């Protein structure tokens, strides 16, 4: 396993103890340790470079070189800066007056349908009346899958009408949510194996019709840099409002979280921590900072 960052930096600064005053070069050694930790955690190289530059600037500004515990000071500066970049505080859902619409988007297999149901469970526990609707007419069993998950989540799902297209299903879902007094409508969209134009056109049409209050991109943390590219493409086309990062129960080191936040400027709102419907947690930047630094 990797040493954690404090231990690594401790070693760097231990070597320098006898030297009296620390030089810029010594700080440079520490920066190299941080760089390795971040790259190992799957953070994209340009993001790492920016990060190191700002930390170096802060470290010099705060006179780390002359402090008695320079190692600890650097660790604190790194942690604080990483938390700030990851979003500082947690970011809750913005739900307007009912029915609030949440549009779930992402590639096939990213965990969209599962995350839709998980979100429904959370909202139900907050005493919201939730309607789930699947717009996925690509995969034959997708609508049925959401219906089954809705039952497990103990929330309603829009009755399936075979042969209906995504825009018609959206219209029906919106009408039903209004008529039946739902607080939240969650629209689970179709994914594709790769980003393609037909998917984007479909999503744009649905978005313009449904006017969602939240558009959440669901991305698989295990896919690392690919997930970052996906986030960047989706955001460019359909302006997401937040990210759900799934499979953080796996061995993803979380660097993708930082890169995604950087390329979209949008917060990570939730993380998926398992297949069960209660395995969705609010994203905590401080926990993720710890995970990235090892
Ligand atoms: P979709 O194609 O994007 O709708 O993906 P699904 O919701 O069908 O999820 C694909 C698979 O990933 C399913 O087997 C889910 O149980 C699993 N899955 C989803 N989220 C998580 C997660 O956070 N952790 C783990 N371990 N598995 C997940």
Boltz pocket constraint, residues with backbone or C-beta under 6 A from the ligand:
constraints:
  - pocket:
      binder: B
      contacts: [[A, 106], [A, 107], [A, 108], [A, 109], [A, 110], [A, 111], [A, 112], [A, 113], [A, 114], [A, 115], [A, 191], [A, 245], [A, 246], [A, 247], [A, 248], [A, 249], [A, 250], [A, 271], [A, 272], [A, 273], [A, 274], [A, 275], [A, 279]]
      max_distance: 6.0
